[in-house]
């Protein structure tokens, strides 16, 4: 389970709405057999698909069991595992004292709890030092490395600016290094915060962070363990090795810039006066400010605080809180403490180089794109509606996705509607039975050629060329069974009339509801010939049956007469036989005796 990518799809839950495609800024979603899946090679784990999936089919990898395994004793020895708690906690868990949260985490088995903001403070100090380093005067553009999703976005989708990312590890990795230096290199560190991308960061740096949990997972874990948080004793609990200060502002948009500016107070005014600070808190904003930008046009140093989530980490996908964003931000601001003196150099820093890692992006020719667009019925520029229903911003973007085998033609709603209309028109046109649809005003909405031929034979040549001309005509002006449509509109039930007589013909009529109170349809079959044939067959059958009955009766009579004659004959023979037998018995026995004497 822990080997899978941090974001995945439960295909059985996917409702094929393409909302994840629409909200994924980097389009790291593949549609296959109607279901969406994450393309790990393109995904930056920003969590937008998780937040916007209406059926909750997009899931975040659950690492609770992994953390439980880390906490288990090994060879009878319980390991020392510390929590690196993201500074967003002060807004998310504002309903309880921080000491109580520490006690709860210890109840789960952790040795101690420390604030990730301590690492943020070290990163700010190091960043301020780099900005004021005159040796780096040729570099004008600096981009923060604090947000792993924003870093991956730049490395993969703006690789030309990877060199501008400050070469220092994120606050979480820096904090893990600080804890290991303080409590021993053999300890384990588990990050807990609102960020899904931290799972990627932990996977890539297991020597520093053993696992990463979201606040969602933490709350689930607490419910799973049936911990009664109201009865937790927390007197004397505290963060280790110390409490954080200005680094607690990092979750707020502009918070990192604010801490760096505080660190710059250690430098001469001339060194810092020309440094400008910008904040880009969303992938769209980062993309917009970097696209087409030429660093050589800069005259002064610019530092960009790059965050993938709007408003900063307080908008993280794993924050698990329904509070107002402003409420969480004000709680964080109120929690943050300032220190009068900030060190000019950090105690610990983790140097890290961020290399370009361009996402796969094969180039296709105009001819290939044209063929792809034809697959969704876009044969000209006029056909390109760019409606966005497929999840892509334009038909051409959808065409490229088709070429990359990341999309399916069925995603195009207008194309599928055209196909459905064509199929329906073909069926209606070719079916031998008459079909008509009638709206709530008893006006014809649709009719096929068979209906025209059956009830308007004189106008067949005119209307068959353009059946739409019949739309809007009153049904009662054409047939006299309009009452059937009225009944169907009111009852919402199917109505079947057999052998309905009209103009010396017989019809089987089946009316059915298409849209309640709005539209009904009817299938009409001329059964006159079959009915006449059925009557002729019945008449012939009756004649044959009558004749057979007569023959049987005659046979019966003949058999009856023959039986009587036979019985009389047999009776006479029997009587004669009985008489002869009686005479033989009464004849004298002494005839022979007399002769012998």
TILOKOL-594001 format. One record per residue (C-alpha): residue in three letters; x, y, z. Coordinates in steps of 0.5 Angstrom, whole numbers, plus 500, padded with zeros to 3 digits. Example, Ala and Ser with C-alpha at 12.3 -4.5 7.8 and 13.67 -1.06 7.14 Angstrom:
ALA525491516/SER527498514/
This chain:
UNK500500500/UNK506505502/UNK509504495/UNK504507491/UNK504514489/UNK501519494/UNK495520490/UNK491515487/UNK484513484/UNK479508486/UNK476507480/UNK470504482/UNK468510485/UNK470514479/UNK464518476/UNK467520470/UNK465527471/UNK472529468/UNK472535474/UNK479532476/UNK482533469/UNK479540469/UNK482542476/UNK489539475/UNK493545472/UNK498540470/UNK493535467/UNK497529470/UNK490525469/UNK489520464/UNK482517462/UNK482510460/UNK476506459/UNK472512462/UNK476512469/UNK481517471/UNK488515474/UNK493519476/UNK500520472/UNK505520477/UNK510522472/UNK507529471/UNK503529478/UNK506534483/UNK501532488/UNK498539489/UNK492535491/UNK487539487/UNK484533484/UNK483530491/UNK479537494/UNK475537487/UNK473530486/UNK465530488/UNK465522488/UNK471522493/UNK474517488/UNK481521489/UNK485519495/UNK491520499/UNK495515501/UNK494513508/UNK501512512/UNK498511519/UNK500503518/UNK507505516/UNK508510522/UNK505505527/UNK510500524/UNK516505525/UNK513506533/UNK513499534/UNK519496538/UNK525493535/UNK528487538/UNK525489545/UNK527497544/UNK522502543/UNK525507538/UNK525515539/UNK520518534/UNK519525534/UNK513529531/UNK515535526/UNK509539527/UNK507544521/UNK505551524/UNK498551521/UNK497547527/UNK495553531/UNK490555527/UNK487548526/UNK487545533/UNK486552536/UNK480549540/UNK485546545/UNK492548548/UNK498546545/UNK500542551/UNK494538550/UNK496536543/UNK503534545/UNK500530550/UNK495527545/UNK501525540/UNK505522546/UNK499518547/UNK500515540/UNK507513542/UNK511519540/UNK517521544/UNK517528543/UNK513534539/UNK517539535/UNK515545531/UNK517545524/UNK517553524/UNK524552527/UNK526549521/UNK523555517/UNK527560521/UNK533557519/UNK531557512/UNK529564512/UNK536566516/UNK540562510/UNK535565505/UNK537572507/UNK544571507/UNK544569500/UNK540575498/UNK545579501/UNK551575498/UNK555580494/UNK558574490/UNK552572487/UNK550579484/UNK549576477/UNK543572480/UNK537577480/UNK531572481/UNK530567487/UNK525563488/UNK523559495/UNK524552496/UNK519551502/UNK513548498/UNK515542495/UNK509542490/UNK511549487/UNK518546487/UNK516540483/UNK512545478/UNK518549477/UNK523543476/UNK518540471/UNK514545467/UNK519551468/UNK525547468/UNK529553465/UNK528557472/UNK530551476/UNK537554477/UNK533560481/UNK530556486/UNK534557493/UNK539551494/UNK537550501/UNK532544503/UNK525546505/UNK523547513/UNK521540514/UNK527537512/UNK531542515/UNK527541522/UNK528534521/UNK536535521/UNK536540527/UNK532534531/UNK537529529/UNK543533531/UNK540535537/UNK537528539/UNK541523535/UNK542521528/UNK538514530/UNK532518531/UNK526518527/UNK522524524/UNK515524522/UNK512530519/UNK504532520/UNK501537517/UNK496540511/UNK500538505/UNK500532501/UNK506534497/UNK510532504/UNK509525502/UNK513525496/UNK518529500/UNK519524505/UNK519518500/UNK525522497/UNK529523503/UNK527517508/UNK534519511/UNK531525514/UNK523524514/UNK521517515/UNK514518514/UNK509524513/UNK501524515/UNK496530514/UNK492533519/UNK486528516/UNK490522517/UNK492524524/UNK484525526/UNK482519523/UNK488515527/UNK485519534/UNK478516532/UNK481509531/UNK485509537/UNK478511541/UNK483516545/UNK478521549/UNK482527548/UNK478530554/UNK481526559/UNK488527557/UNK493530562/UNK497535559/UNK500539565/UNK508540564/UNK508538556/UNK512543552/UNK515543545/UNK522540544/UNK528543544/UNK524549544/UNK518553542/UNK518557535/UNK518564533/UNK517568527/UNK517561523/UNK510560525/UNK508565520/UNK510561514/UNK503558513/UNK500564511/UNK501568504/UNK507572505/UNK509569511/UNK516567509/UNK517574506/UNK516577512/UNK520573516/UNK526574511/UNK525581512/UNK526581519/UNK532577518/UNK535582513/UNK535587519/UNK542584521/UNK544587514/UNK546594512/UNK541598509/UNK545599502/UNK545591502/UNK537590502/UNK534596499/UNK534594492/UNK531587494/UNK524586492/UNK519581495/UNK513578491/UNK508572493/UNK505567488/UNK500563492/UNK497558486/UNK500554480/UNK496559476/UNK500565479/UNK507562478/UNK505559471/UNK503566469/UNK509570472/UNK514565469/UNK512564463/UNK516568457/UNK520571463/UNK527574461/UNK531574467/UNK536579464/UNK531584464/UNK531585472/UNK535590475/UNK534589482/UNK534582486/UNK527579486/UNK525574491/UNK519570490/UNK515566495/UNK512560491/UNK506557494/UNK502552490/UNK496553495/UNK492559494/UNK493563501/UNK498559503/UNK499552507/UNK492554510/UNK489552504/UNK492545504/UNK489539501/UNK490535508/UNK488541513/UNK482537515/UNK478543518/UNK472547516/UNK473553519/UNK474560515/UNK481561512/UNK481568515/UNK480565522/UNK485560521/UNK490565519/UNK488570525/UNK489564530/UNK496563526/UNK498570527/UNK496571534/UNK500565536/UNK506567533/UNK511570537/UNK517575535/UNK524575538/UNK528581539/UNK534578536/UNK535574530/UNK541570529/UNK545572523/UNK547565521/UNK543559522/UNK545553527/UNK543548522/UNK542548514/UNK541543509/UNK544545502/UNK540542496/UNK541543489/UNK534543485/UNK535540478/UNK531541472/UNK526535471/UNK522537465/UNK515533465/UNK515528458/UNK512533453/UNK512530446/UNK511534440/UNK506533435/UNK505536428/UNK500540425/UNK497534421/UNK497529427/UNK493534431/UNK488535425/UNK487527425/UNK486527433/UNK481533432/UNK477529427/UNK476524432/UNK472528436/UNK468531430/UNK473538429/UNK474538422/UNK474546422/UNK476552426/UNK468553427/UNK467546430/UNK472548436/UNK467550441/UNK473550447/UNK467549452/UNK471545457/UNK466540458/UNK472535457/UNK476538462/UNK481541458/UNK481549456/UNK481548449/UNK479543443/UNK486543441/UNK489541448/UNK484535448/UNK487533441/UNK494533444/UNK491529450/UNK488524445/UNK495524442/UNK498522448/UNK493517450/UNK491521456/UNK484522453/UNK478519450/UNK473521445/UNK468520449/UNK470526453/UNK468531448/UNK460532450/UNK459536443/UNK462530439/UNK458525443/UNK451529443/UNK452529435/UNK454521435/UNK447520439/UNK443525434/UNK446521428/UNK444514431/UNK437517433/UNK436520427/UNK438513423/UNK434509427/UNK428514427/UNK429514419/UNK430507418/UNK425504423/UNK418501419/UNK414503425/UNK411510425/UNK414514431/UNK412521433/UNK414525439/UNK409531442/UNK410536447/UNK406539453/UNK402543448/UNK400537444/UNK405540438/UNK409535434/UNK417535437/UNK419530432/UNK416525427/UNK419520422/UNK418519415/UNK414513417/UNK409517421/UNK409522415/UNK407516410/UNK402513414/UNK398519416/UNK400524411/UNK401521405/UNK399527400/UNK405531403/UNK410525404/UNK414528398/UNK415535401/UNK416533409/UNK420527408/UNK426531405/UNK425535411/UNK422532417/UNK423538421/UNK418542417/UNK413538421/UNK415541428/UNK410545432/UNK404542428/UNK398540432/UNK397533433/UNK390533433/UNK390536426/UNK393530423/UNK390524428/UNK384523432/UNK387520438/UNK391526441/UNK387524447/UNK392518448/UNK398523449/UNK394528454/UNK393521458/UNK400520457/UNK402527459/UNK398526466/UNK399519468/UNK407518466/UNK405511465/UNK405507458/UNK399506454/UNK397501449/UNK391501444/UNK390495440/UNK387495434/UNK385502434/UNK380504428/UNK382510423/UNK380511416/UNK379504415/UNK385502418/UNK387498424/UNK393501429/UNK397498435/UNK399505439/UNK404505444/UNK405511448/UNK410513453/UNK413518457/UNK420521455/UNK420527460/UNK415528465/UNK410533464/UNK414535458/UNK414530452/UNK411524450/UNK412519444/UNK408514441/UNK410508436/UNK404506431/UNK404500427/UNK399499422/UNK396492423/UNK390492418/UNK393487414/UNK395482419/UNK389483423/UNK385481416/UNK390475415/UNK388473422/UNK381473421/UNK382469414/UNK386464418/UNK381463423/UNK375463418/UNK379457415/UNK380454421/UNK373454423/UNK371451417/UNK376445418/UNK374444425/UNK367444423/UNK368439417/UNK373435422/UNK367435427/UNK362432422/UNK367427419/UNK368425426/UNK361424428/UNK360420421/UNK365416423/UNK362415430/UNK355413427/UNK358408423/UNK362405428/UNK356405432/UNK352401427/UNK357396426/UNK358395433/UNK351393434/UNK351389428/UNK357385430/UNK354384437/UNK347381434/UNK351377430/UNK356374436/UNK350373440/UNK346369435/UNK353365434/UNK353364442/UNK346362442/UNK347357437/UNK353354440/UNK350354447/UNK344350444/UNK349345440/UNK353343447/UNK346342450/UNK344337446/UNK351333446/UNK350332453/UNK343329454/UNK344324449/UNK344316452/UNK350313454/UNK348305453/UNK348305445/UNK355302445/UNK353297451/UNK347294447/UNK351293441/UNK356289444/UNK351285447/
